[in-house]
Amino acid sequence: MKDLPVAPKQFRKEIEGLRVLCIMLIMTYHIWVGKVSGGIDIFLVLTGYFAMVSLQQQIERQRTFSIHQIILRSITSLWPPALTVAMMTVVLMYMFYPMSQWSTVLQHMLASVLYVENWHLIEEATNYLAFDGSASPFQHYWSIAIQFQYTLIMPVIVGIVLYISHLCRWPFRKMLTIILTIGMVISFAYATYLIGVKPEEAYFHFGSRLWELLVGAIAAMLIPVIRLTKEASSIFSWIGIWLVIATGVLVPETWLFPGIGALMPVFGALLFIVGSHRHKSAIKSFFSSDILVWFSQYVYGMFLIHWPLLITYQLLWETTDVPIIHGILIMVVSFLLAMLLRFVISEGFVNWIKTLSTRALYATLIFLLSVTVCTNVAFSQYVEHVKEDEKEIVDALEEIVVEQVEEVEPTPVYADYPGAQALTHEHIFANDGVPLIPSLLHVRSDVPSISKDQTCNSKTGKVVKCTFGSTAPDAQSIALIGGSHSGHWFPALEALSKELNFSITTYIHDGCRFTNDDFDGQMTKACLDWNGNVIADLKSSTPSLVFTTATLNKHPQIPAGYLAQWRALEGITTIFAVTDNPRMAMDIPTCLDRNKDNIAACHMAKEDVLPAQLPWHTTPNIPDNVIFTNMSDAFCDETTCYSVAGNMILYRDDNHITATYARTIAPYLRTPLEEALKQVKKVSQQETPA
């Protein structure tokens, strides 16, 4: 059986021009638009295309290929510039970033230089309660990680297919094309599925991105047999470029990637690759121009450099709205630094190490990686050392907080750290000159214990529950239900559970709410499936109370999806619904780090973050099984919502309560919760036959 011809290895100037267009789209959308441009998707297609052309050429020449040499070439080209930029970014971190962000940045740095940043981002996004929400200056390394992972896996697949084809005397390239096509279809189907159930994973997952790389690989296999007229080639090329440019405008949502939303840039890149392959055209001539080809040699450097510059700019200027002139300046500085990076590293250092023996080359690359990793470890150890210096103080203070919560009325000895009680009790005041807790180094990791044990958090439609608190036979039961804004009440409930004799069963789904409404696509299918399954579970388990949030941000009324869930439990259980905490306009740890002498700069006017009236006063048709409790006084006084109260930091980001502060809310929560438990117990006793 006749095999497919081999794709010719040629320097395609027009594709270099396409790479320039992609980096300009990426930077433009990153700086000014804040959404996906499709440029990354095209880079993945081009990676798949060039890698397969190179593999075919090597097999054609040698009848085999060296996986070791392919990986070594990839590392030699990618690592030195990437490691250099990583070290530059650490310098930016040391100079400009608040120490509260150092641990997070260093974790991303290590994941990036080891080419696993995509998996690290997935872990962060899925561990929603422990995620601080701030963008990392290393976040863009995820796509480089996927390209490197492809470089590791694809030669192995090709090698297996080559061996089987020789063994069975089947046409190798036809067999490989069929397998690549099957893999592409499976990967695209997986991406579409994952977007529906775990969109936070889909964007960065290798399996959901693989199809884009395989489109490029399949194009490399089939392009020698594709015959287009000159007119068709020109049309294909023009349509391809317009699809590439239009992606960011026409595709409305980032969450559509890498599924159906990515079809437009991927198909556009494919049309341009195929259309510009043989015949000359005006569009091909433009993208093959000398200026674009010259500019293309700096694309990789600009991609590496622009993102940490942008994130640092946003941090220093405290805004994500970048003026036109500042954005252009970021682009120009990225280009100049990319030129320097190429001159010193890519052309100077990399060309030198390529002259070394294989053993010396490995030794040099390992040394470079070791220096980068050791730098990371040194900074990480410094942060841990500072944390250890504070550990005894922090531990003692947390013990005081727990003791304080267990008392009905706090004694003056705890006035150093009254926390929420400085707001909820008029006679309690916080002493001046006392260091804040949790410290700025600890605050981002000050999460409820249930967020540290991820086995108690659902990420799918399946109900996952854990039980804590009192184990007494006569204990009442509370079901804590919702997402992170329900979960961060756990420390307060746990502090009261033994005293009030109740157990706590957690029903927590990351990034979800207790609702049957998707909030215009904000809630995933997995979240809604989970909500339905939770209702079914509650109907069989019948807890004494369901503890959940009653309000959302500054919304004037209770969301209809909340009411529907509560109504589904009428006659089953009672809802104990509390006001949601205020959502601040800034990242509180960062704000406090910058305003150590002016903490008030991090507070918010109450009218800016909470509705003027309690939403249950303005919401019609509320079910009869709901008990409302206004907890706003634990965060705000009559005019101001606080970032710090009672010498405690309220938030670990801009909207999640620190576990330390949450425990101090327990005395204020105690009275309404105790009354609710007594009420449902009385009703239960009345309904129980004598």
C-alpha positions in Angstrom: 0.0 0.0 0.0 1.4 3.3 -1.0 2.2 5.7 1.8 1.7 9.4 2.1 4.5 11.6 0.9 6.8 13.3 3.4 6.1 17.0 4.3 9.0 19.0 2.9 11.2 20.7 5.5 11.2 24.4 4.5 11.5 27.7 6.2 8.0 29.1 5.8 8.4 32.8 6.2 4.6 33.4 6.2 4.2 31.3 9.3 6.8 33.5 11.0 4.6 36.4 10.2 1.6 34.6 11.7 3.6 34.1 14.9 4.1 37.9 15.0 0.4 38.5 14.6 -0.3 36.0 17.4 2.0 37.7 19.9 0.5 41.1 19.1 -3.0 39.7 19.7 -1.9 38.0 22.9 -0.3 41.2 24.3 -3.2 43.4 23.2 -5.8 41.3 24.8 -3.8 40.7 27.9 -3.1 44.4 28.5 -6.4 46.1 27.4 -9.1 43.6 26.9 -8.7 40.9 29.6 -10.0 38.0 27.6 -8.8 35.2 25.3 -7.5 36.3 21.9 -6.9 32.8 20.4 -3.2 33.5 20.0 -2.2 30.7 22.4 -4.4 28.2 20.5 -2.6 29.1 17.3 0.8 28.7 18.9 -0.2 25.2 20.0 -1.3 24.4 16.4 2.1 25.6 15.1 4.0 23.6 17.7 2.2 20.5 16.6 2.9 21.3 12.9 6.6 22.0 13.1 7.3 19.1 15.5 5.6 16.6 13.1 7.4 18.0 10.1 10.7 17.7 11.9 9.9 14.1 13.0 9.0 13.1 9.5 12.2 14.5 8.1 14.3 12.7 10.6 12.5 9.4 10.0 12.9 9.8 6.3 16.6 10.4 6.5 17.5 7.9 9.2 14.6 5.4 9.1 14.4 6.1 12.9 14.8 8.9 15.3 16.3 9.6 18.7 13.7 10.6 21.4 16.6 11.6 23.6 17.9 14.0 21.0 14.5 15.5 20.3 13.9 16.2 24.0 17.5 17.5 24.4 17.1 20.0 21.5 13.8 21.2 22.9 15.3 21.7 26.3 18.3 23.5 24.9 16.2 25.9 23.0 13.4 26.6 25.6 15.1 26.3 29.0 17.8 29.0 28.9 15.5 31.9 28.0 12.7 30.6 30.2 15.0 30.2 33.2 16.5 33.7 32.6 13.1 35.3 32.6 12.1 33.3 35.7 15.1 34.7 37.5 14.3 38.2 36.3 10.7 37.8 37.6 12.0 36.7 41.1 14.0 40.0 41.1 10.8 41.9 40.4 9.1 39.9 43.2 11.8 40.8 45.7 11.7 44.5 44.7 8.0 45.2 44.3 5.8 42.4 45.5 4.3 42.3 49.1 5.8 39.5 51.1 2.2 38.1 51.5 2.5 37.0 47.8 6.0 35.6 47.9 5.0 32.0 48.8 2.4 31.9 46.0 4.8 33.4 43.4 7.6 31.0 44.4 5.3 28.0 44.0 4.4 29.1 40.5 8.1 29.7 39.7 9.0 26.2 40.6 6.1 24.7 38.7 7.0 26.8 35.7 10.7 25.9 35.4 9.8 22.3 35.8 7.2 22.6 33.0 4.2 21.6 35.2 2.6 25.1 35.6 -0.6 23.9 33.9 -1.1 21.2 36.5 -0.3 23.6 39.3 -2.9 26.1 38.0 -5.4 23.3 37.8 -4.7 22.3 41.4 -5.0 26.0 42.5 -8.3 26.5 40.7 -9.9 23.3 41.9 -8.7 23.9 45.5 -11.0 26.9 45.5 -11.1 27.6 49.2 -7.3 27.8 49.3 -6.9 29.9 46.2 -6.2 33.5 46.8 -7.3 34.6 43.3 -4.4 36.8 42.5 -2.7 36.4 39.1 0.8 35.0 39.1 3.6 36.5 37.1 4.4 33.0 36.0 0.9 32.0 34.9 1.6 32.3 31.2 4.1 29.4 31.5 1.2 27.0 31.4 1.2 26.9 27.6 4.9 26.4 27.4 4.5 23.5 29.8 1.9 21.9 27.5 4.1 22.3 24.5 7.0 20.6 26.4 4.7 17.8 27.6 3.7 17.3 24.0 7.4 17.1 23.1 7.9 14.3 25.6 4.9 12.3 24.6 4.5 12.6 20.8 7.9 11.1 19.9 7.0 8.1 22.0 3.7 7.7 20.1 5.3 8.1 16.8 8.0 5.6 17.8 5.4 3.0 18.7 3.5 3.5 15.4 6.7 3.3 13.5 7.6 0.0 15.1 4.2 -1.5 14.5 4.1 -0.3 10.9 7.5 -1.9 10.2 6.4 -5.1 12.0 3.1 -5.4 10.1 4.4 -3.7 6.9 1.6 -1.1 7.0 2.1 2.4 5.5 3.6 4.3 8.5 2.4 7.9 7.7 -1.2 6.7 6.8 -1.4 4.7 10.0 0.0 7.6 12.0 -2.5 10.1 10.5 -5.4 7.8 11.4 -4.2 7.5 15.0 -3.6 11.3 15.3 -7.1 11.9 13.9 -8.7 9.6 16.4 -6.6 11.2 19.2 -7.7 14.7 18.0 -11.4 13.7 18.1 -11.1 12.1 21.5 -9.3 15.1 22.9 -11.8 17.6 21.5 -14.7 15.5 22.9 -12.9 15.5 26.3 -12.4 19.3 26.2 -16.1 19.8 25.5 -17.0 17.5 28.3 -14.6 19.0 30.8 -15.8 22.6 30.0 -19.2 21.5 31.2 -18.2 19.8 34.4 -14.8 21.3 35.4 -14.1 24.5 33.3 -11.4 25.5 35.7 -9.5 22.4 34.7 -10.4 22.4 31.0 -8.5 25.5 30.1 -5.1 24.2 31.4 -5.5 20.5 31.0 -3.1 18.7 28.6 -5.8 16.3 27.6 -8.2 19.0 26.6 -5.5 21.0 24.8 -4.0 18.1 22.9 -6.4 18.3 20.0 -5.0 21.7 19.0 -1.5 20.3 18.8 -2.8 17.3 16.9 -4.5 19.6 14.3 -1.1 21.0 13.5 0.4 17.5 13.4 -2.3 16.2 11.0 -1.8 19.2 8.8 1.9 18.3 8.6 0.9 14.8 7.5 -1.6 15.8 4.9 -0.3 19.0 3.4 1.9 17.2 0.8 -1.3 15.7 -0.8 -3.4 18.8 -0.6 -3.7 20.5 -4.0 -5.3 23.9 -4.2 -5.6 26.3 -7.1 -3.9 29.7 -6.7 -7.3 31.4 -6.2 -8.4 28.8 -3.5 -5.0 29.2 -1.8 -5.5 33.0 -1.5 -9.1 32.6 -0.3 -8.1 30.1 2.3 -5.3 32.3 3.5 -7.5 35.4 3.8 -10.3 33.6 5.6 -7.7 32.0 7.9 -6.3 35.4 8.9 -9.7 37.0 9.4 -10.7 34.1 11.6 -7.6 34.5 13.7 -8.1 38.3 14.1 -11.9 38.0 14.8 -11.6 35.3 17.5 -11.3 37.7 20.4 -14.2 39.8 19.1 -16.7 37.1 18.1 -16.1 34.4 20.8 -17.8 35.9 23.8 -16.6 33.8 26.8 -13.2 32.5 27.9 -14.8 29.4 29.3 -15.6 28.2 25.7 -11.9 27.4 25.4 -10.4 25.0 24.6 -13.7 23.6 23.2 -15.9 25.1 20.6 -14.5 28.6 21.3 -11.1 27.4 20.1 -12.4 26.1 16.7 -12.2 29.6 15.2 -8.5 30.3 15.8 -7.5 26.7 15.2 -9.4 26.5 11.9 -8.1 29.9 10.9 -4.5 28.8 11.5 -5.2 25.6 9.6 -6.6 27.4 6.6 -3.6 29.8 6.6 -1.0 26.9 6.9 -2.7 25.0 4.0 -3.6 28.0 1.9 -0.2 29.6 2.0 1.8 26.4 1.4 2.3 26.4 -2.4 1.1 29.5 -4.2 2.0 33.1 -3.8 -0.6 35.6 -2.9 -0.8 39.1 -1.5 -1.6 37.9 2.0 1.3 35.4 1.9 3.7 38.1 0.6 2.7 40.4 3.5 3.2 37.8 6.2 6.5 36.8 4.5 7.9 40.3 4.5 11.4 40.8 5.8 10.3 43.0 8.7 7.9 40.4 10.1 10.4 37.6 9.7 13.0 39.7 11.5 10.5 40.6 14.2 9.5 36.9 14.6 12.8 36.0 16.2 11.8 37.9 19.3 8.3 36.5 19.7 9.2 33.8 22.3 11.1 36.4 24.4 8.2 38.9 24.2 5.8 36.2 25.3 7.9 35.3 28.3 8.5 38.9 29.3 5.3 40.8 28.7 3.2 39.0 31.3 5.4 39.5 34.4 5.8 43.1 33.4 2.0 43.5 33.0 1.3 41.8 36.4 3.9 43.9 38.1 2.5 47.1 36.6 -1.0 46.2 37.7 0.3 45.5 41.2 2.2 48.8 41.5 -0.5 50.9 39.9 -3.3 49.0 41.8 -5.4 48.7 38.6 -6.2 46.3 35.8 -7.2 49.2 33.6 -4.0 50.1 31.6 -3.9 53.4 29.7 -3.0 53.2 26.1 0.3 54.9 26.5 1.3 52.6 29.4 0.3 49.5 27.5 2.3 50.5 24.5 5.3 51.1 26.9 4.9 47.6 28.3 5.0 46.3 24.7 8.1 48.3 23.8 9.9 47.3 26.9 9.0 43.7 26.3 10.4 43.9 22.8 13.6 45.6 23.9 14.2 43.0 26.7 13.3 40.2 24.2 16.1 41.5 21.9 18.5 41.5 24.7 17.4 38.1 25.8 17.9 36.7 22.3 21.3 38.4 21.8 22.7 37.3 25.1 21.0 34.0 25.8 19.4 32.5 22.6 22.2 33.5 20.2 25.1 33.8 22.6 24.8 31.3 25.4 22.6 28.7 23.6 24.8 28.7 20.5 27.8 28.1 22.7 26.4 25.2 24.7 25.4 23.5 21.4 29.1 23.2 20.6 29.6 21.2 23.8 29.7 17.4 24.1 26.4 15.7 25.1 27.7 15.1 28.6 28.9 18.7 29.0 25.6 20.0 27.6 23.6 17.9 30.1 25.9 19.2 32.9 25.4 22.8 31.8 21.6 22.5 31.6 21.4 20.7 35.0 23.5 23.4 36.5 21.2 26.1 35.1 18.2 24.4 36.4 19.9 23.8 39.8 20.7 27.5 40.2 17.1 28.4 39.4 15.7 25.8 41.8 18.2 26.7 44.5 17.2 30.4 44.2 13.6 29.4 44.6 14.4 27.2 47.6 16.5 30.0 49.2 13.6 32.5 49.0 11.1 29.9 50.1 13.3 29.0 53.1 13.6 32.7 54.0 9.8 33.0 54.0 9.5 29.9 56.1 12.1 31.2 58.5 10.2 34.5 59.0 7.0 32.4 59.5 8.8 30.2 62.1 9.9 33.4 64.0 6.3 34.3 64.3 5.0 30.8 64.9 5.1 30.7 68.7 3.4 34.1 68.9 0.7 33.2 66.4 0.0 29.8 68.0 -0.4 31.4 71.4 -2.7 34.1 70.0 -4.8 31.5 68.3 -5.1 29.6 71.5 -6.3 32.8 73.2 -8.9 33.3 70.4 -10.3 29.7 71.0 -10.4 30.3 74.7 -12.1 33.6 74.1 -14.7 32.1 71.9 -15.6 29.5 74.5 -16.5 32.2 77.0 -20.0 33.8 77.0 -18.5 37.2 77.8 -14.8 37.8 76.9 -12.6 39.0 79.7 -10.4 42.1 79.4 -7.3 40.0 79.2 -8.2 39.2 75.7 -8.7 42.7 74.6 -5.5 42.6 72.5 -7.3 40.3 70.1 -11.1 40.6 70.4 -11.5 40.2 66.7 -15.2 40.4 65.6 -16.2 41.2 69.2 -14.7 44.7 68.9 -17.5 45.3 66.4 -20.3 43.2 67.9 -19.8 44.2 71.6 -19.9 47.8 72.5 -17.8 47.4 75.7 -14.9 45.6 74.1 -12.0 47.4 72.5 -8.8 46.4 70.8 -5.5 47.6 72.3 -3.3 49.8 70.1 0.2 48.8 69.1 -0.5 45.1 68.8 0.6 43.2 65.7 -2.1 42.0 63.4 -3.1 38.4 63.2 -3.0 36.3 61.2 0.3 37.9 60.0 0.6 39.0 56.4 2.8 35.9 55.7 0.2 33.5 57.1 -3.0 35.3 56.1 -3.4 33.7 52.7 -3.1 30.2 54.1 -5.4 30.9 57.1 -8.2 28.8 55.7 -10.8 26.5 57.4 -9.6 23.0 58.2 -12.2 21.6 55.7 -10.4 23.4 52.9 -7.1 21.8 53.8 -8.7 18.3 53.7 -9.9 18.3 50.1 -11.6 15.0 50.6 -14.5 17.0 52.1 -15.0 19.2 49.1 -16.9 18.2 46.0 -15.7 19.1 42.5 -18.2 17.1 40.6 -21.9 16.5 40.7 -21.4 13.8 43.4 -22.3 14.7 47.0 -19.3 14.6 49.3 -19.9 15.1 53.0 -17.9 15.0 56.2 -19.2 15.2 59.8 -17.6 17.1 62.7 -18.6 18.5 66.1 -20.5 16.8 68.9 -20.9 13.0 68.8 -23.4 12.9 71.7 -26.4 10.6 71.1 -28.8 13.5 71.7 -26.8 16.0 69.5 -28.8 18.0 66.9 -27.4 18.2 63.4 -26.5 21.1 61.2 -25.8 20.8 57.4 -23.3 23.4 56.2 -24.1 23.8 52.5 -22.8 25.9 49.6 -19.4 27.0 48.2 -16.5 28.8 49.8 -18.8 31.5 51.3 -20.6 28.9 53.3 -17.4 26.9 54.0 -15.6 29.8 55.7 -18.2 29.9 58.4 -17.1 26.4 59.5 -14.6 27.7 62.2 -17.4 29.6 64.0 -19.7 26.6 63.9 -17.0 24.3 65.0 -16.2 26.5 68.0 -19.9 26.4 69.1 -20.6 22.7 68.3 -19.7 21.1 71.6 -21.2 23.9 73.8 -24.5 23.8 71.9 -24.4 20.1 71.3 -24.7 19.8 67.5 -22.8 18.0 64.8 -21.8 19.7 61.5 -22.1 17.8 58.2 -20.4 19.7 55.4 -21.8 19.8 51.9 -19.2 22.0 50.2 -18.7 22.3 46.4 -15.8 24.5 45.2 -17.0 27.5 43.2 -20.6 26.7 43.7 -23.7 28.1 45.6 -26.8 26.4 47.1 -29.0 27.2 44.2 -30.8 25.7 41.2 -30.0 28.7 39.0 -26.8 28.9 36.9 -26.5 32.7 37.4 -26.0 33.3 33.7 -23.5 30.6 33.3 -21.4 31.3 36.4 -22.5 28.0 38.0 -21.3 24.9 36.1 -23.3 21.8 35.2 -21.5 19.9 37.9 -22.5 22.5 40.4 -26.2 22.3 39.4 -26.1 18.5 39.4 -24.5 18.6 42.9 -27.3 20.9 44.1 -29.9 18.4 42.9 -28.1 15.5 44.6 -27.8 17.5 47.8 -31.5 18.1 48.0 -32.1 14.3 47.5 -29.6 13.6 50.3 -31.1 16.1 52.7 -34.6 14.6 52.2 -33.2 11.3 53.5 -30.9 12.6 56.2 -33.2 15.4 57.5 -30.8 17.6 59.5 -32.1 19.8 62.3 -30.9 22.9 60.4 -29.4 23.8 57.0 -26.8 26.6 57.5 -26.2 28.6 54.3 -25.9 32.1 52.9 -29.1 34.2 52.3 -27.7 37.0 50.3 -25.2 37.7 47.5 -22.9 40.7 47.2 -25.0 43.9 47.0 -28.0 42.3 45.4 -31.2 43.9 46.8 -33.1 40.7 46.8 -32.5 37.0 47.7 -31.6 35.1 44.5 -34.5 33.1 43.1 -32.3 30.0 42.9 -31.7 30.2 46.7 -35.4 30.4 47.3 -36.1 27.4 45.1 -33.7 25.2 47.1 -35.1 26.3 50.4 -38.6 25.7 49.1 -37.6 22.1 48.1 -36.9 21.4 51.7 -40.2 22.7 53.2 -41.5 20.0 55.5 -38.1 18.4 55.6 -35.8 20.8 57.6 -35.3 24.4 58.6 -33.0 26.8 56.8 -30.7 29.0 58.9 -29.7 31.7 56.4 -27.1 34.3 57.2 -26.1 37.4 55.3 -23.1 37.0 53.1 -20.0 38.8 54.1 -19.1 42.0 52.2 -16.9 41.6 49.2 -14.1 44.2 49.2 -12.9 46.2 46.2 -9.2 45.2 46.7 -7.1 42.3 47.8 -6.9 43.0 51.5 -3.5 41.4 52.4 -1.9 43.4 49.5 -3.6 46.6 50.6 -2.6 46.1 54.2 1.0 45.4 53.1 1.1 48.7 51.3 -0.7 50.7 53.9 0.8 49.6 57.1 0.5 53.1 58.6 -3.0 53.7 57.2 -5.1 50.6 57.6 -8.2 52.7 57.1 -7.3 52.9 53.4 -8.3 49.3 53.1 -11.8 49.7 54.6 -14.9 50.2 52.5 -18.0 52.4 52.8 -20.9 50.1 53.9 -23.2 51.6 51.2 -20.7 50.4 48.5 -20.7 46.8 49.5 -24.0 46.0 51.2 -27.6 46.7 50.1 -29.4 49.5 51.8 -32.1 47.1 53.1 -31.9 43.5 54.2 -32.8 41.5 51.1 -35.4 39.4 52.9 -37.4 42.5 53.7 -37.7 43.2 49.9 -38.0 39.7 48.6 -41.5 38.2 48.0 -42.7 34.6 48.4 -40.1 33.5 50.9 -40.7 29.9 52.1 -41.9 29.4 55.7 -39.1 27.2 56.7 -36.4 29.9 56.8 -34.8 31.7 59.8 -32.8 34.7 58.8 -29.8 36.1 60.7 -28.1 39.4 60.0 -24.4 38.9 60.6 -23.3 42.2 59.0 -22.4 43.7 62.4 -19.5 41.2 62.5 -18.0 43.0 59.5 -19.4 46.6 59.5 -20.6 49.4 61.8 -23.2 51.9 60.6 -21.0 53.4 58.0 -17.9 51.3 57.4 -17.0 47.7 56.5 -13.6 46.8 57.9 -10.5 45.0 56.6 -9.2 44.8 60.2 -11.2 44.6 63.4 -10.0 43.8 66.9 -6.4 43.6 65.6 -7.4 40.7 63.3 -7.3 40.7 59.5 -10.8 39.8 58.2 -10.0 38.6 54.7 -7.3 36.4 53.1 -8.1 37.9 49.7 -10.9 40.3 48.8 -13.9 38.2 49.8 -13.0 35.1 51.9 -12.9 35.4 55.7 -9.8 34.2 57.6 -10.3 31.2 59.8 -8.9 33.1 62.7 -11.4 35.9 62.4 -14.3 33.5 61.7 -13.7 31.9 65.1 -14.2 35.2 66.9 -17.6 35.6 65.2 -18.9 32.6 67.2 -20.0 34.5 70.3 -22.2 36.8 68.1 -23.5 33.8 66.2 -24.2 31.8 69.4 -27.5 33.5 70.4 -29.5 33.3 67.1 -28.1 29.8 66.4 -29.0 28.5 69.9 -32.6 30.0 69.5 -33.0 28.3 66.1 -31.9 25.0 67.5 -34.3 25.2 70.4 -37.1 26.2 68.0 -36.6 23.2 65.7 -36.2 20.9 68.7 -39.4 22.1 70.2 -41.3 21.6 66.9 -39.7 18.2 66.6 -40.9 17.2 70.1 -44.4 18.5 69.4 -44.6 16.4 66.2 -43.3 13.2 67.8 -46.1 11.1 69.2 -46.1 10.6 73.0 
